[in-house]
Amino acid sequence: MKKFAVAAALLTAIVATPAMAAEGGEGRVEVRGGYVTGSGLDDATIGAAAGYDFDLGSTAFVGAEVAADKVLVDGADVQFSAGGRIGAKVGAAGKAYVTGGYTFTDIDDPYIGAGYQHKLGQNVYAKAEYRHQFIENFDDFDTFAVGVGFAF
């Protein structure tokens, strides 16, 4: 029941966000890979994400994201997540942000993090992100990831 309440709250925030945003924004899709550590687990991850960032003027943005990530160890399911991010535009091509949300499947718990995304051209970007996942029944997990994506 807890995960459905959190999912409903996140969906409400995602739907309400456009009303707060100034005109403009961009959608994005990405692939990413990284490293997860915690609770005796040290392994690689691979995943994909999609999101939308709404402009909050010329210096800030707010966005929503859904993702699917797989820890590359036998028996681990794909971990789905839904969350948001808020940040500052850095120059003409960068975005520094903090993120937070909730994961579902093997582990149903919240996460927070921070990252930086930088456009490599008109529509292609690269990013680096750190997430700390708060695990209720085990030690917490830390994930370090890099990705490449397409903005539209």
C-alpha positions as CSV (number, residue, x, y, z in Angstrom):
1,M,0.0,0.0,0.0
2,K,2.9,2.3,0.8
3,K,4.3,2.2,-2.7
4,F,0.9,3.0,-4.3
5,A,0.5,6.1,-2.1
6,V,4.0,7.3,-3.0
7,A,3.4,6.6,-6.7
8,A,0.1,8.6,-6.5
9,A,1.9,11.5,-4.8
10,L,4.7,11.5,-7.4
11,L,2.1,11.4,-10.3
12,T,0.2,14.3,-8.7
13,A,3.5,16.3,-8.5
14,I,4.4,15.5,-12.1
15,V,0.9,16.6,-13.4
16,A,0.9,19.8,-11.3
17,T,4.5,20.8,-12.3
18,P,3.6,22.3,-15.7
19,A,1.3,24.9,-14.0
20,M,4.3,26.2,-12.0
21,A,6.7,26.2,-14.9
22,A,7.4,29.1,-17.3
23,E,6.9,28.4,-21.0
24,G,9.4,25.9,-22.4
25,G,11.2,22.8,-21.4
26,E,12.5,19.6,-23.0
27,G,11.9,15.9,-23.0
28,R,14.7,13.5,-22.7
29,V,15.6,9.8,-23.0
30,E,18.8,8.2,-21.9
31,V,20.8,5.0,-21.4
32,R,23.1,4.8,-18.4
33,G,25.5,2.5,-16.6
34,G,27.1,2.6,-13.2
35,Y,28.2,1.0,-10.0
36,V,26.1,0.1,-6.9
37,T,27.5,-0.6,-3.5
38,G,25.9,-1.5,-0.1
39,S,24.6,-4.4,2.0
40,G,27.6,-6.5,0.7
41,L,26.7,-5.8,-2.9
42,D,29.3,-4.3,-5.3
43,D,28.2,-4.6,-8.9
44,A,27.6,-2.9,-12.2
45,T,24.2,-1.5,-13.3
46,I,22.7,-0.7,-16.6
47,G,19.5,1.1,-17.3
48,A,17.3,3.6,-19.2
49,A,15.3,6.6,-18.2
50,A,12.8,9.1,-19.7
51,G,11.8,12.5,-18.3
52,Y,10.8,16.0,-18.9
53,D,12.3,19.2,-17.6
54,F,10.2,22.4,-17.3
55,D,12.0,25.8,-17.5
56,L,11.6,28.0,-14.5
57,G,13.0,31.1,-16.2
58,S,16.5,31.5,-17.5
59,T,18.4,30.0,-14.5
60,A,16.4,27.2,-13.1
61,F,14.3,24.1,-14.0
62,V,12.2,21.3,-12.4
63,G,11.6,17.9,-13.9
64,A,10.2,14.4,-13.6
65,E,11.7,11.1,-14.5
66,V,10.9,7.4,-14.7
67,A,13.6,4.8,-15.0
68,A,14.4,1.1,-15.2
69,D,17.8,-0.1,-13.9
70,K,19.2,-3.6,-13.6
71,V,22.0,-4.6,-11.2
72,L,24.1,-7.1,-13.2
73,V,24.0,-9.9,-10.7
74,D,22.1,-13.2,-11.0
75,G,18.6,-13.1,-9.5
76,A,18.2,-9.3,-9.4
77,D,15.1,-7.9,-10.9
78,V,14.9,-4.7,-12.9
79,Q,14.4,-1.9,-10.4
80,F,11.8,0.8,-11.5
81,S,11.9,4.3,-10.1
82,A,9.8,7.5,-10.3
83,G,11.1,10.8,-9.1
84,G,11.8,14.4,-9.7
85,R,14.7,16.8,-9.9
86,I,15.2,20.5,-9.4
87,G,18.2,22.5,-10.4
88,A,20.1,25.4,-11.8
89,K,21.2,25.9,-15.4
90,V,25.0,26.2,-15.7
91,G,26.0,28.3,-18.6
92,A,24.3,27.6,-22.0
93,A,24.8,23.8,-21.9
94,G,24.8,22.6,-18.3
95,K,22.3,21.6,-15.6
96,A,23.3,20.9,-11.9
97,Y,20.5,19.3,-9.9
98,V,19.3,17.4,-6.9
99,T,16.9,14.5,-7.3
100,G,14.6,12.4,-5.2
101,G,12.0,9.7,-5.6
102,Y,11.0,6.2,-4.9
103,T,12.1,2.8,-6.3
104,F,9.9,-0.3,-6.9
105,T,10.4,-4.1,-7.3
106,D,13.0,-5.9,-5.3
107,I,13.5,-2.8,-3.0
108,D,10.7,-0.4,-2.4
109,D,12.3,2.6,-0.7
110,P,13.1,6.3,-1.3
111,Y,16.3,7.8,-2.7
112,I,18.0,11.2,-2.9
113,G,20.9,12.3,-5.1
114,A,22.6,14.9,-7.1
115,G,23.9,15.2,-10.6
116,Y,25.2,17.2,-13.5
117,Q,24.0,17.0,-17.2
118,H,25.9,18.7,-20.1
119,K,24.8,19.1,-23.7
120,L,27.4,17.8,-26.2
121,G,25.5,19.2,-29.2
122,Q,22.1,20.4,-30.1
123,N,20.3,17.4,-28.8
124,V,22.8,15.0,-27.3
125,Y,23.9,15.2,-23.6
126,A,26.0,13.3,-21.1
127,K,25.4,13.1,-17.4
128,A,26.9,11.9,-14.1
129,E,24.7,11.2,-11.1
130,Y,25.0,9.9,-7.5
131,R,22.0,8.4,-5.6
132,H,21.7,7.3,-2.0
133,Q,18.9,4.8,-1.5
134,F,17.4,4.4,2.0
135,I,16.8,0.7,2.6
136,E,14.5,-0.1,5.5
137,N,15.6,-3.6,6.3
138,F,19.2,-3.6,5.1
139,D,22.2,-1.3,4.8
140,D,21.6,1.7,2.4
141,F,22.9,1.6,-1.2
142,D,24.9,4.1,-3.1
143,T,24.8,4.3,-6.9
144,F,27.2,6.2,-9.1
145,A,26.1,6.4,-12.8
146,V,27.0,8.0,-16.1
147,G,24.7,8.2,-19.1
148,V,24.2,9.6,-22.5
149,G,20.9,10.8,-23.8
150,F,18.9,12.6,-26.4
151,A,16.9,15.8,-25.6
152,F,13.9,16.9,-27.7
